[in-house]
């Protein structure tokens, strides 16, 4: 069964303290066991044009699609999302089964 | 030293055979050793609005920023990019140092 990725590419509103948002995300993924891994990053160097103003990427991996579905519907996620939506200027969300072409050695 | 991610979110032009593009990508990452891992996926289920028409995500991980820089400047990548740019309707690129909040068990 394929792993599932939940990818969010985000531009935060001006003045938002991203560290606070991250604390919420850290709490969320620590509370919900089905989140297999969670990495994020801030792009500070690419050409603005290439990233269309987006600055942050958040990537969660789940063992299977059912785990992702359960996460999305989890009350803690629903609550987090409602707060999250107030601090972002725009967001791009993609959920997809992971196809691994090259795995880490 | 932080790993670096190279993330591309893409919408292909109509009629493009994505399998052919993937063959090129598979060749590329097999030729360039500094690509530590490469996964991709196609989102076929999310709400169109949330992904703004984008359909595919491609994620390459490098051991450090220098490896990513070398990859971007590699002649094979330059050649691939020039072909790639002809088959995409739009693309979003983010490069970022990876912050791991939750690692796979």
N, CA and C atoms of all chains as a GROMACS GRO file, in nm:
protein
  630
    1UNK      N    1   0.084  -0.120   0.000
    1UNK     CA    2   0.000   0.000   0.000
    1UNK      C    3   0.088   0.125   0.000
    2UNK      N    4   0.051   0.221  -0.081
    2UNK     CA    5   0.135   0.340  -0.094
    2UNK      C    6   0.121   0.432   0.028
    3UNK      N    7   0.233   0.492   0.064
    3UNK     CA    8   0.227   0.602   0.161
    3UNK      C    9   0.154   0.719   0.096
    4UNK      N   10   0.098   0.804   0.182
    4UNK     CA   11   0.029   0.922   0.131
    4UNK      C   12   0.094   1.047   0.184
    5UNK      N   13   0.115   1.143   0.097
    5UNK     CA   14   0.169   1.272   0.140
    5UNK      C   15   0.061   1.378   0.143
    6UNK      N   16   0.072   1.464   0.241
    6UNK     CA   17  -0.018   1.578   0.257
    6UNK      C   18   0.073   1.702   0.252
    7UNK      N   19   0.064   1.775   0.142
    7UNK     CA   20   0.156   1.885   0.118
    7UNK      C   21   0.081   2.018   0.119
    8UNK      N   22   0.132   2.111   0.199
    8UNK     CA   23   0.075   2.245   0.200
    8UNK      C   24   0.186   2.345   0.169
    9UNK      N   25   0.161   2.428   0.070
    9UNK     CA   26   0.254   2.537   0.038
    9UNK      C   27   0.181   2.666   0.074
   10UNK      N   28   0.248   2.750   0.152
   10UNK     CA   29   0.177   2.857   0.221
   10UNK      C   30   0.246   2.993   0.207
   11UNK      N   31   0.165   3.095   0.198
   11UNK     CA   32   0.213   3.231   0.224
   11UNK      C   33   0.137   3.285   0.345
   12UNK      N   34   0.211   3.322   0.447
   12UNK     CA   35   0.146   3.374   0.568
   12UNK      C   36   0.112   3.522   0.551
   13UNK      N   37   0.013   3.564   0.627
   13UNK     CA   38  -0.019   3.706   0.630
   13UNK      C   39   0.096   3.783   0.694
   14UNK      N   40   0.107   3.907   0.659
   14UNK     CA   41   0.211   3.991   0.718
   14UNK      C   42   0.193   4.000   0.869
   15UNK      N   43   0.303   3.993   0.940
   15UNK     CA   44   0.297   4.010   1.085
   15UNK      C   45   0.271   3.882   1.162
   16UNK      N   46   0.243   3.773   1.090
   16UNK     CA   47   0.217   3.647   1.158
   16UNK      C   48   0.348   3.592   1.216
   17UNK      N   49   0.343   3.547   1.339
   17UNK     CA   50   0.460   3.485   1.402
   17UNK      C   51   0.458   3.336   1.369
   18UNK      N   52   0.540   3.301   1.270
   18UNK     CA   53   0.537   3.164   1.219
   18UNK      C   54   0.575   3.063   1.328
   19UNK      N   55   0.661   3.104   1.419
   19UNK     CA   56   0.701   3.014   1.529
   19UNK      C   57   0.579   2.967   1.609
   20UNK      N   58   0.484   3.056   1.626
   20UNK     CA   59   0.364   3.018   1.701
   20UNK      C   60   0.281   2.916   1.624
   21UNK      N   61   0.273   2.937   1.492
   21UNK     CA   62   0.200   2.843   1.408
   21UNK      C   63   0.268   2.705   1.415
   22UNK      N   64   0.401   2.709   1.413
   22UNK     CA   65   0.476   2.584   1.418
   22UNK      C   66   0.454   2.509   1.549
   23UNK      N   67   0.446   2.584   1.656
   23UNK     CA   68   0.418   2.519   1.786
   23UNK      C   69   0.287   2.442   1.778
   24UNK      N   70   0.188   2.504   1.715
   24UNK     CA   71   0.059   2.436   1.698
   24UNK      C   72   0.071   2.311   1.613
   25UNK      N   73   0.152   2.320   1.509
   25UNK     CA   74   0.171   2.205   1.420
   25UNK      C   75   0.246   2.092   1.491
   26UNK      N   76   0.347   2.132   1.568
   26UNK     CA   77   0.425   2.032   1.642
   26UNK      C   78   0.336   1.958   1.742
   27UNK      N   79   0.251   2.036   1.808
   27UNK     CA   80   0.158   1.975   1.904
   27UNK      C   81   0.064   1.878   1.831
   28UNK      N   82   0.015   1.924   1.717
   28UNK     CA   83  -0.080   1.844   1.638
   28UNK      C   84  -0.020   1.709   1.598
   29UNK      N   85   0.100   1.712   1.540
   29UNK     CA   86   0.157   1.586   1.491
   29UNK      C   87   0.204   1.497   1.606
   30UNK      N   88   0.232   1.558   1.722
   30UNK     CA   89   0.271   1.474   1.836
   30UNK      C   90   0.148   1.406   1.896
   31UNK      N   91   0.033   1.470   1.880
   31UNK     CA   92  -0.091   1.414   1.937
   31UNK      C   93  -0.151   1.305   1.849
   32UNK      N   94  -0.128   1.315   1.720
   32UNK     CA   95  -0.193   1.221   1.628
   32UNK      C   96  -0.090   1.122   1.576
   33UNK      N   97  -0.103   1.000   1.625
   33UNK     CA   98   0.000   0.899   1.600
   33UNK      C   99   0.014   0.863   1.453
   34UNK      N  100  -0.097   0.875   1.378
   34UNK     CA  101  -0.094   0.830   1.239
   34UNK      C  102  -0.007   0.918   1.148
   35UNK      N  103   0.035   1.034   1.199
   35UNK     CA  104   0.130   1.115   1.121
   35UNK      C  105   0.267   1.047   1.132
   36UNK      N  106   0.312   0.991   1.021
   36UNK     CA  107   0.434   0.910   1.022
   36UNK      C  108   0.558   0.998   1.024
   37UNK      N  109   0.555   1.102   0.944
   37UNK     CA  110   0.665   1.198   0.950
   37UNK      C  111   0.615   1.336   0.912
   38UNK      N  112   0.688   1.436   0.957
   38UNK     CA  113   0.650   1.574   0.929
   38UNK      C  114   0.776   1.659   0.916
   39UNK      N  115   0.793   1.715   0.799
   39UNK     CA  116   0.904   1.807   0.776
   39UNK      C  117   0.848   1.936   0.717
   40UNK      N  118   0.923   2.041   0.735
   40UNK     CA  119   0.880   2.168   0.677
   40UNK      C  120   1.005   2.250   0.644
   41UNK      N  121   0.982   2.359   0.576
   41UNK     CA  122   1.094   2.446   0.546
   41UNK      C  123   1.047   2.579   0.493
   42UNK      N  124   1.137   2.674   0.506
   42UNK     CA  125   1.108   2.808   0.455
   42UNK      C  126   1.204   2.840   0.341
   43UNK      N  127   1.146   2.878   0.229
   43UNK     CA  128   1.228   2.915   0.114
   43UNK      C  129   1.259   3.063   0.125
   44UNK      N  130   1.388   3.092   0.138
   44UNK     CA  131   1.422   3.233   0.152
   44UNK      C  132   1.512   3.280   0.039
   45UNK      N  133   1.538   3.189  -0.055
   45UNK     CA  134   1.637   3.224  -0.156
   45UNK      C  135   1.589   3.218  -0.300
   46UNK      N  136   1.487   3.133  -0.327
   46UNK     CA  137   1.444   3.120  -0.465
   46UNK      C  138   1.394   3.253  -0.519
   47UNK      N  139   1.390   3.258  -0.648
   47UNK     CA  140   1.334   3.378  -0.709
   47UNK      C  141   1.185   3.388  -0.676
   48UNK      N  142   1.147   3.504  -0.633
   48UNK     CA  143   1.008   3.530  -0.596
   48UNK      C  144   0.912   3.480  -0.704
   49UNK      N  145   0.949   3.502  -0.829
   49UNK     CA  146   0.862   3.465  -0.941
   49UNK      C  147   0.836   3.314  -0.944
   50UNK      N  148   0.943   3.238  -0.916
   50UNK     CA  149   0.931   3.093  -0.925
   50UNK      C  150   0.845   3.036  -0.814
   51UNK      N  151   0.842   3.106  -0.701
   51UNK     CA  152   0.759   3.051  -0.592
   51UNK      C  153   0.631   3.132  -0.572
   52UNK      N  154   0.609   3.227  -0.661
   52UNK     CA  155   0.482   3.301  -0.663
   52UNK      C  156   0.438   3.352  -0.527
   53UNK      N  157   0.535   3.398  -0.450
   53UNK     CA  158   0.502   3.458  -0.322
   53UNK      C  159   0.491   3.358  -0.206
   54UNK      N  160   0.478   3.229  -0.241
   54UNK     CA  161   0.472   3.129  -0.136
   54UNK      C  162   0.608   3.121  -0.066
   55UNK      N  163   0.606   3.098   0.064
   55UNK     CA  164   0.733   3.099   0.138
   55UNK      C  165   0.761   2.970   0.216
   56UNK      N  166   0.656   2.899   0.254
   56UNK     CA  167   0.674   2.782   0.340
   56UNK      C  168   0.611   2.658   0.278
   57UNK      N  169   0.677   2.544   0.302
   57UNK     CA  170   0.621   2.416   0.262
   57UNK      C  171   0.613   2.326   0.384
   58UNK      N  172   0.502   2.258   0.397
   58UNK     CA  173   0.480   2.164   0.508
   58UNK      C  174   0.442   2.029   0.448
   59UNK      N  175   0.512   1.926   0.489
   59UNK     CA  176   0.489   1.796   0.429
   59UNK      C  177   0.471   1.689   0.536
   60UNK      N  178   0.353   1.629   0.536
   60UNK     CA  179   0.327   1.518   0.628
   60UNK      C  180   0.311   1.390   0.549
   61UNK      N  181   0.366   1.284   0.604
   61UNK     CA  182   0.356   1.154   0.538
   61UNK      C  183   0.278   1.057   0.627
   62UNK      N  184   0.189   0.984   0.562
   62UNK     CA  185   0.106   0.885   0.630
   62UNK      C  186   0.130   0.747   0.570
   63UNK      N  187   0.106   0.646   0.650
   63UNK     CA  188   0.133   0.509   0.603
   63UNK      C  189   0.040   0.465   0.492
   64UNK      N  190  -0.079   0.522   0.489
   64UNK     CA  191  -0.176   0.484   0.387
   64UNK      C  192  -0.281   0.595   0.378
   65UNK      N  193  -0.364   0.585   0.277
   65UNK     CA  194  -0.464   0.689   0.254
   65UNK      C  195  -0.563   0.700   0.370
   66UNK      N  196  -0.596   0.587   0.429
   66UNK     CA  197  -0.693   0.587   0.539
   66UNK      C  198  -0.640   0.669   0.658
   67UNK      N  199  -0.510   0.659   0.682
   67UNK     CA  200  -0.450   0.736   0.792
   67UNK      C  201  -0.459   0.885   0.765
   68UNK      N  202  -0.438   0.923   0.639
   68UNK     CA  203  -0.451   1.065   0.603
   68UNK      C  204  -0.596   1.112   0.621
   69UNK      N  205  -0.689   1.030   0.573
   69UNK     CA  206  -0.830   1.066   0.586
   69UNK      C  207  -0.869   1.083   0.733
   70UNK      N  208  -0.820   0.991   0.816
   70UNK     CA  209  -0.851   0.998   0.960
   70UNK      C  210  -0.790   1.124   1.022
   71UNK      N  211  -0.669   1.159   0.976
   71UNK     CA  212  -0.602   1.280   1.027
   71UNK      C  213  -0.682   1.404   0.991
   72UNK      N  214  -0.722   1.412   0.866
   72UNK     CA  215  -0.794   1.531   0.819
   72UNK      C  216  -0.924   1.550   0.897
   73UNK      N  217  -0.989   1.438   0.932
   73UNK     CA  218  -1.114   1.446   1.003
   73UNK      C  219  -1.099   1.450   1.155
   74UNK      N  220  -0.977   1.436   1.205
   74UNK     CA  221  -0.952   1.435   1.350
   74UNK      C  222  -0.989   1.571   1.410
   75UNK      N  223  -1.060   1.570   1.524
   75UNK     CA  224  -1.103   1.697   1.585
   75UNK      C  225  -0.988   1.795   1.607
   76UNK      N  226  -0.871   1.746   1.647
   76UNK     CA  227  -0.756   1.836   1.669
   76UNK      C  228  -0.711   1.903   1.540
   77UNK      N  229  -0.720   1.827   1.429
   77UNK     CA  230  -0.682   1.885   1.300
   77UNK      C  231  -0.786   1.986   1.255
   78UNK      N  232  -0.911   1.953   1.275
   78UNK     CA  233  -1.019   2.043   1.236
   78UNK      C  234  -1.004   2.176   1.311
   79UNK      N  235  -0.972   2.165   1.441
   79UNK     CA  236  -0.955   2.285   1.523
   79UNK      C  237  -0.832   2.365   1.476
   80UNK      N  238  -0.723   2.291   1.451
   80UNK     CA  239  -0.602   2.359   1.405
   80UNK      C  240  -0.626   2.430   1.272
   81UNK      N  241  -0.693   2.362   1.181
   81UNK     CA  242  -0.716   2.418   1.047
   81UNK      C  243  -0.794   2.548   1.054
   82UNK      N  244  -0.886   2.552   1.148
   82UNK     CA  245  -0.970   2.671   1.157
   82UNK      C  246  -0.886   2.791   1.204
   83UNK      N  247  -0.790   2.766   1.294
   83UNK     CA  248  -0.698   2.873   1.334
   83UNK      C  249  -0.601   2.906   1.220
   84UNK      N  250  -0.549   2.798   1.157
   84UNK     CA  251  -0.450   2.813   1.050
   84UNK      C  252  -0.504   2.901   0.938
   85UNK      N  253  -0.630   2.882   0.907
   85UNK     CA  254  -0.688   2.955   0.794
   85UNK      C  255  -0.693   3.106   0.819
   86UNK      N  256  -0.681   3.146   0.946
   86UNK     CA  257  -0.687   3.290   0.976
   86UNK      C  258  -0.551   3.357   0.959
   87UNK      N  259  -0.442   3.278   0.955
   87UNK     CA  260  -0.309   3.339   0.949
   87UNK      C  261  -0.244   3.330   0.810
   88UNK      N  262  -0.312   3.263   0.718
   88UNK     CA  263  -0.251   3.248   0.586
   88UNK      C  264  -0.314   3.341   0.483
   89UNK      N  265  -0.227   3.391   0.398
   89UNK     CA  266  -0.276   3.473   0.288
   89UNK      C  267  -0.321   3.385   0.173
   90UNK      N  268  -0.242   3.280   0.147
   90UNK     CA  269  -0.285   3.182   0.048
   90UNK      C  270  -0.221   3.047   0.076
   91UNK      N  271  -0.284   2.944   0.026
   91UNK     CA  272  -0.235   2.808   0.050
   91UNK      C  273  -0.267   2.721  -0.070
   92UNK      N  274  -0.179   2.626  -0.091
   92UNK     CA  275  -0.195   2.528  -0.197
   92UNK      C  276  -0.187   2.392  -0.130
   93UNK      N  277  -0.285   2.308  -0.149
   93UNK     CA  278  -0.286   2.177  -0.083
   93UNK      C  279  -0.288   2.065  -0.185
   94UNK      N  280  -0.198   1.970  -0.169
   94UNK     CA  281  -0.200   1.852  -0.254
   94UNK      C  282  -0.187   1.727  -0.167
   95UNK      N  283  -0.272   1.629  -0.194
   95UNK     CA  284  -0.263   1.498  -0.129
   95UNK      C  285  -0.235   1.396  -0.237
   96UNK      N  286  -0.134   1.315  -0.216
   96UNK     CA  287  -0.103   1.220  -0.323
   96UNK      C  288  -0.033   1.095  -0.271
   97UNK      N  289  -0.061   0.981  -0.336
   97UNK     CA  290   0.012   0.859  -0.305
   97UNK      C  291   0.157   0.877  -0.347
   98UNK      N  292   0.249   0.837  -0.261
   98UNK     CA  293   0.391   0.862  -0.285
   98UNK      C  294   0.450   0.757  -0.379
   99UNK      N  295   0.509   0.804  -0.487
   99UNK     CA  296   0.584   0.715  -0.576
   99UNK      C  297   0.732   0.743  -0.551
  100UNK      N  298   0.803   0.641  -0.506
  100UNK     CA  299   0.945   0.659  -0.475
  100UNK      C  300   1.029   0.615  -0.593
  101UNK      N  301   1.104   0.709  -0.650
  101UNK     CA  302   1.191   0.678  -0.763
  101UNK      C  303   1.331   0.647  -0.711
  102UNK      N  304   1.373   0.724  -0.613
  102UNK     CA  305   1.506   0.704  -0.555
  102UNK      C  306   1.491   0.714  -0.404
  103UNK      N  307   1.526   0.609  -0.334
  103UNK     CA  308   1.513   0.610  -0.188
  103UNK      C  309   1.646   0.645  -0.125
  104UNK      N  310   1.643   0.710  -0.010
  104UNK     CA  311   1.768   0.743   0.059
  104UNK      C  312   1.848   0.615   0.083
  105UNK      N  313   1.980   0.624   0.064
  105UNK     CA  314   2.065   0.505   0.080
  105UNK      C  315   2.060   0.455   0.224
  106UNK      N  316   2.459   1.964   0.936
  106UNK     CA  317   2.416   2.042   0.820
  106UNK      C  318   2.279   1.994   0.774
  107UNK      N  319   2.193   2.090   0.742
  107UNK     CA  320   2.055   2.053   0.705
  107UNK      C  321   2.049   1.994   0.565
  108UNK      N  322   1.960   1.896   0.551
  108UNK     CA  323   1.925   1.851   0.416
  108UNK      C  324   1.850   1.962   0.345
  109UNK      N  325   1.855   1.957   0.213
  109UNK     CA  326   1.782   2.057   0.134
  109UNK      C  327   1.679   1.990   0.046
  110UNK      N  328   1.560   2.045   0.043
  110UNK     CA  329   1.455   1.995  -0.045
  110UNK      C  330   1.435   2.086  -0.165
  111UNK      N  331   1.411   2.023  -0.277
  111UNK     CA  332   1.381   2.093  -0.402
  111UNK      C  333   1.241   2.046  -0.442
  112UNK      N  334   1.144   2.136  -0.428
  112UNK     CA  335   1.004   2.099  -0.448
  112UNK      C  336   0.948   2.170  -0.570
  113UNK      N  337   0.888   2.091  -0.658
  113UNK     CA  338   0.820   2.149  -0.774
  113UNK      C  339   0.674   2.103  -0.773
  114UNK      N  340   0.583   2.198  -0.780
  114UNK     CA  341   0.441   2.167  -0.793
  114UNK      C  342   0.401   2.212  -0.932
  115UNK      N  343   0.338   2.122  -1.007
  115UNK     CA  344   0.327   2.142  -1.152
  115UNK      C  345   0.185   2.120  -1.204
  116UNK      N  346   0.150   2.198  -1.304
  116UNK     CA  347   0.036   2.163  -1.388
  116UNK      C  348   0.088   2.145  -1.530
  117UNK      N  349   0.067   2.026  -1.584
  117UNK     CA  350   0.114   2.000  -1.720
  117UNK      C  351   0.017   2.054  -1.823
  118UNK      N  352   0.072   2.082  -1.940
  118UNK     CA  353  -0.014   2.123  -2.050
  118UNK      C  354  -0.103   2.006  -2.092
  119UNK      N  355  -0.216   2.038  -2.149
  119UNK     CA  356  -0.307   1.934  -2.197
  119UNK      C  357  -0.238   1.848  -2.302
  120UNK      N  358  -0.259   1.718  -2.292
  120UNK     CA  359  -0.205   1.628  -2.393
  120UNK      C  360  -0.065   1.578  -2.365
  121UNK      N  361  -0.003   1.633  -2.261
  121UNK     CA  362   0.133   1.589  -2.229
  121UNK      C  363   0.130   1.448  -2.170
  122UNK      N  364   0.219   1.363  -2.218
  122UNK     CA  365   0.229   1.228  -2.164
  122UNK      C  366   0.324   1.232  -2.044
  123UNK      N  367   0.265   1.232  -1.926
  123UNK     CA  368   0.344   1.251  -1.805
  123UNK      C  369   0.445   1.137  -1.786
  124UNK      N  370   0.410   1.018  -1.832
  124UNK     CA  371   0.501   0.904  -1.821
  124UNK      C  372   0.635   0.934  -1.890
  125UNK      N  373   0.629   1.004  -2.003
  125UNK     CA  374   0.752   1.036  -2.074
  125UNK      C  375   0.837   1.135  -1.994
  126UNK      N  376   0.770   1.232  -1.933
  126UNK     CA  377   0.841   1.329  -1.850
  126UNK      C  378   0.908   1.256  -1.733
  127UNK      N  379   0.835   1.161  -1.677
  127UNK     CA  380   0.889   1.086  -1.564
  127UNK      C  381   1.011   1.005  -1.601
  128UNK      N  382   1.007   0.949  -1.721
  128UNK     CA  383   1.124   0.874  -1.767
  128UNK      C  384   1.247   0.964  -1.767
  129UNK      N  385   1.228   1.088  -1.813
  129UNK     CA  386   1.338   1.184  -1.814
  129UNK      C  387   1.386   1.215  -1.674
  130UNK      N  388   1.291   1.228  -1.582
  130UNK     CA  389   1.327   1.259  -1.443
  130UNK      C  390   1.399   1.141  -1.378
  131UNK      N  391   1.351   1.021  -1.407
  131UNK     CA  392   1.415   0.901  -1.351
  131UNK      C  393   1.558   0.889  -1.400
  132UNK      N  394   1.577   0.917  -1.528
  132UNK     CA  395   1.711   0.914  -1.586
  132UNK      C  396   1.799   1.017  -1.517
  133UNK      N  397   1.743   1.136  -1.501
  133UNK     CA  398   1.818   1.247  -1.442
  133UNK      C  399   1.867   1.213  -1.301
  134UNK      N  400   1.777   1.164  -1.216
  134UNK     CA  401   1.818   1.138  -1.078
  134UNK      C  402   1.908   1.015  -1.067
  135UNK      N  403   1.899   0.926  -1.167
  135UNK     CA  404   1.990   0.811  -1.162
  135UNK      C  405   2.130   0.852  -1.206
  136UNK      N  406   2.137   0.955  -1.290
  136UNK     CA  407   2.268   1.000  -1.339
  136UNK      C  408   2.342   1.087  -1.238
  137UNK      N  409   2.265   1.160  -1.157
  137UNK     CA  410   2.328   1.257  -1.067
  137UNK      C  411   2.324   1.203  -0.924
  138UNK      N  412   2.440   1.163  -0.877
  138UNK     CA  413   2.448   1.092  -0.751
  138UNK      C  414   2.405   1.176  -0.631
  139UNK      N  415   2.422   1.307  -0.641
  139UNK     CA  416   2.394   1.392  -0.525
  139UNK      C  417   2.245   1.400  -0.492
  140UNK      N  418   2.159   1.353  -0.582
  140UNK     CA  419   2.017   1.345  -0.549
  140UNK      C  420   1.998   1.229  -0.451
  141UNK      N  421   1.968   1.264  -0.327
  141UNK     CA  422   1.964   1.163  -0.220
  141UNK      C  423   1.835   1.081  -0.227
  142UNK      N  424   1.725   1.152  -0.250
  142UNK     CA  425   1.600   1.079  -0.270
  142UNK      C  426   1.509   1.160  -0.361
  143UNK      N  427   1.417   1.089  -0.425
  143UNK     CA  428   1.324   1.154  -0.517
  143UNK      C  429   1.190   1.082  -0.510
  144UNK      N  430   1.089   1.155  -0.469
  144UNK     CA  431   0.954   1.100  -0.470
  144UNK      C  432   0.863   1.198  -0.544
  145UNK      N  433   0.752   1.146  -0.593
  145UNK     CA  434   0.657   1.233  -0.662
  145UNK      C  435   0.517   1.174  -0.644
  146UNK      N  436   0.421   1.249  -0.685
  146UNK     CA  437   0.286   1.199  -0.678
  146UNK      C  438   0.190   1.287  -0.754
  147UNK      N  439   0.079   1.226  -0.788
  147UNK     CA  440  -0.027   1.298  -0.859
  147UNK      C  441  -0.149   1.308  -0.770
  148UNK      N  442  -0.195   1.430  -0.751
  148UNK     CA  443  -0.314   1.453  -0.671
  148UNK      C  444  -0.434   1.441  -0.763
  149UNK      N  445  -0.518   1.342  -0.736
  149UNK     CA  446  -0.634   1.325  -0.823
  149UNK      C  447  -0.764   1.342  -0.748
  150UNK      N  448  -0.751   1.374  -0.619
  150UNK     CA  449  -0.873   1.373  -0.539
  150UNK      C  450  -0.906   1.504  -0.470
  151UNK      N  451  -0.804   1.583  -0.441
  151UNK     CA  452  -0.831   1.707  -0.366
  151UNK      C  453  -0.924   1.797  -0.442
  152UNK      N  454  -0.981   1.888  -0.370
  152UNK     CA  455  -1.066   1.986  -0.436
  152UNK      C  456  -0.979   2.073  -0.527
  153UNK      N  457  -1.027   2.086  -0.648
  153UNK     CA  458  -0.958   2.167  -0.749
  153UNK      C  459  -0.918   2.304  -0.691
  154UNK      N  460  -1.007   2.363  -0.614
  154UNK     CA  461  -0.984   2.496  -0.559
  154UNK      C  462  -0.860   2.497  -0.469
  155UNK      N  463  -0.847   2.392  -0.390
  155UNK     CA  464  -0.738   2.388  -0.292
  155UNK      C  465  -0.604   2.371  -0.358
  156UNK      N  466  -0.604   2.306  -0.474
  156UNK     CA  467  -0.474   2.287  -0.539
  156UNK      C  468  -0.458   2.379  -0.661
  157UNK      N  469  -0.554   2.465  -0.681
  157UNK     CA  470  -0.543   2.570  -0.782
  157UNK      C  471  -0.498   2.518  -0.919
  158UNK      N  472  -0.548   2.402  -0.954
  158UNK     CA  473  -0.519   2.347  -1.086
  158UNK      C  474  -0.391   2.266  -1.094
  159UNK      N  475  -0.304   2.281  -0.992
  159UNK     CA  476  -0.181   2.202  -0.991
  159UNK      C  477  -0.218   2.055  -0.968
  160UNK      N  478  -0.143   1.964  -1.031
  160UNK     CA  479  -0.179   1.823  -1.022
  160UNK      C  480  -0.066   1.733  -0.972
  161UNK      N  481   0.059   1.775  -0.993
  161UNK     CA  482   0.171   1.688  -0.959
  161UNK      C  483   0.269   1.759  -0.865
  162UNK      N  484   0.327   1.681  -0.775
  162UNK     CA  485   0.433   1.732  -0.689
  162UNK      C  486   0.556   1.644  -0.705
  163UNK      N  487   0.670   1.708  -0.716
  163UNK     CA  488   0.798   1.637  -0.730
  163UNK      C  489   0.890   1.686  -0.619
  164UNK      N  490   0.947   1.595  -0.545
  164UNK     CA  491   1.028   1.634  -0.431
  164UNK      C  492   1.163   1.562  -0.432
  165UNK      N  493   1.269   1.641  -0.444
  165UNK     CA  494   1.404   1.584  -0.437
  165UNK      C  495   1.471   1.632  -0.310
  166UNK      N  496   1.545   1.542  -0.248
  166UNK     CA  497   1.617   1.576  -0.126
  166UNK      C  498   1.767   1.561  -0.149
  167UNK      N  499   1.840   1.658  -0.098
  167UNK     CA  500   1.985   1.661  -0.110
  167UNK      C  501   2.047   1.664   0.029
  168UNK      N  502   2.170   1.616   0.039
  168UNK     CA  503   2.235   1.610   0.169
  168UNK      C  504   2.269   1.747   0.226
  169UNK      N  505   2.289   1.844   0.138
  169UNK     CA  506   2.322   1.979   0.184
  169UNK      C  507   2.293   2.076   0.069
  170UNK      N  508   2.299   2.202   0.101
  170UNK     CA  509   2.266   2.304   0.003
  170UNK      C  510   2.359   2.301  -0.119
  171UNK      N  511   2.487   2.271  -0.093
  171UNK     CA  512   2.584   2.268  -0.202
  171UNK      C  513   2.548   2.161  -0.305
  172UNK      N  514   2.498   2.047  -0.256
  172UNK     CA  515   2.457   1.940  -0.348
  172UNK      C  516   2.341   1.984  -0.436
  173UNK      N  517   2.248   2.058  -0.377
  173UNK     CA  518   2.135   2.109  -0.455
  173UNK      C  519   2.184   2.210  -0.560
  174UNK      N  520   2.271   2.299  -0.516
  174UNK     CA  521   2.326   2.399  -0.608
  174UNK      C  522   2.397   2.331  -0.725
  175UNK      N  523   2.475   2.228  -0.694
  175UNK     CA  524   2.548   2.155  -0.798
  175UNK      C  525   2.450   2.086  -0.893
  176UNK      N  526   2.342   2.032  -0.838
  176UNK     CA  527   2.240   1.965  -0.919
  176UNK      C  528   2.175   2.063  -1.016
  177UNK      N  529   2.137   2.178  -0.962
  177UNK     CA  530   2.069   2.278  -1.045
  177UNK      C  531   2.157   2.322  -1.162
  178UNK      N  532   2.286   2.332  -1.135
  178UNK     CA  533   2.378   2.377  -1.240
  178UNK      C  534   2.432   2.264  -1.327
  179UNK      N  535   2.400   2.141  -1.294
  179UNK     CA  536   2.450   2.026  -1.370
  179UNK      C  537   2.397   2.031  -1.514
  180UNK      N  538   2.483   2.007  -1.612
  180UNK     CA  539   2.440   2.014  -1.753
  180UNK      C  540   2.317   1.927  -1.783
  181UNK      N  541   2.309   1.808  -1.723
  181UNK     CA  542   2.193   1.722  -1.747
  181UNK      C  543   2.064   1.784  -1.693
  182UNK      N  544   2.077   1.855  -1.581
  182UNK     CA  545   1.959   1.922  -1.525
  182UNK      C  546   1.919   2.042  -1.610
  183UNK      N  547   2.019   2.114  -1.654
  183UNK     CA  548   1.991   2.231  -1.739
  183UNK      C  549   1.919   2.186  -1.866
  184UNK      N  550   1.967   2.075  -1.922
  184UNK     CA  551   1.906   2.023  -2.045
  184UNK      C  552   1.763   1.974  -2.016
  185UNK      N  553   1.748   1.902  -1.906
  185UNK     CA  554   1.615   1.853  -1.870
  185UNK      C  555   1.518   1.969  -1.848
  186UNK      N  556   1.564   2.071  -1.776
  186UNK     CA  557   1.477   2.184  -1.743
  186UNK      C  558   1.426   2.254  -1.868
  187UNK      N  559   1.512   2.260  -1.967
  187UNK     CA  560   1.472   2.330  -2.089
  187UNK      C  561   1.361   2.254  -2.160
  188UNK      N  562   1.367   2.119  -2.157
  188UNK     CA  563   1.258   2.039  -2.213
  188UNK      C  564   1.134   2.048  -2.124
  189UNK      N  565   1.159   2.039  -1.993
  189UNK     CA  566   1.050   2.040  -1.894
  189UNK      C  567   0.964   2.166  -1.908
  190UNK      N  568   1.031   2.276  -1.932
  190UNK     CA  569   0.960   2.403  -1.938
  190UNK      C  570   0.862   2.410  -2.055
  191UNK      N  571   0.882   2.322  -2.153
  191UNK     CA  572   0.792   2.325  -2.270
  191UNK      C  573   0.664   2.245  -2.246
  192UNK      N  574   0.663   2.159  -2.143
  192UNK     CA  575   0.545   2.073  -2.122
  192UNK      C  576   0.458   2.118  -2.005
  193UNK      N  577   0.502   2.220  -1.935
  193UNK     CA  578   0.424   2.261  -1.818
  193UNK      C  579   0.345   2.389  -1.845
  194UNK      N  580   0.226   2.389  -1.789
  194UNK     CA  581   0.143   2.508  -1.800
  194UNK      C  582   0.183   2.607  -1.690
  195UNK      N  583   0.206   2.552  -1.571
  195UNK     CA  584   0.257   2.637  -1.464
  195UNK      C  585   0.334   2.553  -1.363
  196UNK      N  586   0.422   2.621  -1.291
  196UNK     CA  587   0.506   2.551  -1.194
  196UNK      C  588   0.534   2.643  -1.076
  197UNK      N  589   0.549   2.580  -0.962
  197UNK     CA  590   0.583   2.651  -0.839
  197UNK      C  591   0.707   2.581  -0.784
  198UNK      N  592   0.813   2.656  -0.760
  198UNK     CA  593   0.937   2.595  -0.713
  198UNK      C  594   0.976   2.650  -0.577
  199UNK      N  595   1.004   2.560  -0.485
  199UNK     CA  596   1.056   2.603  -0.355
  199UNK      C  597   1.178   2.520  -0.318
  200UNK      N  598   1.281   2.587  -0.273
  200UNK     CA  599   1.401   2.520  -0.222
  200UNK      C  600   1.414   2.558  -0.076
  201UNK      N  601   1.431   2.460   0.010
  201UNK     CA  602   1.437   2.495   0.152
  201UNK      C  603   1.514   2.392   0.235
  202UNK      N  604   1.584   2.443   0.337
  202UNK     CA  605   1.648   2.352   0.432
  202UNK      C  606   1.540   2.277   0.509
  203UNK      N  607   1.559   2.147   0.523
  203UNK     CA  608   1.455   2.063   0.583
  203UNK      C  609   1.461   2.068   0.735
  204UNK      N  610   1.348   2.104   0.794
  204UNK     CA  611   1.334   2.096   0.939
  204UNK      C  612   1.248   1.975   0.970
  205UNK      N  613   1.304   1.879   1.042
  205UNK     CA  614   1.229   1.758   1.072
  205UNK      C  615   1.166   1.769   1.209
  206UNK      N  616   1.032   1.764   1.212
  206UNK     CA  617   0.961   1.774   1.339
  206UNK      C  618   0.931   1.632   1.389
  207UNK      N  619   0.897   1.546   1.295
  207UNK     CA  620   0.866   1.407   1.332
  207UNK      C  621   0.931   1.318   1.227
  208UNK      N  622   1.019   1.232   1.271
  208UNK     CA  623   1.089   1.145   1.177
  208UNK      C  624   1.020   1.009   1.175
  209UNK      N  625   1.024   0.942   1.059
  209UNK     CA  626   0.964   0.808   1.050
  209UNK      C  627   1.026   0.718   1.157
  210UNK      N  628   0.942   0.637   1.220
  210UNK     CA  629   0.992   0.548   1.326
  210UNK      C  630   1.094   0.448   1.270
   0.00000   0.00000   0.00000
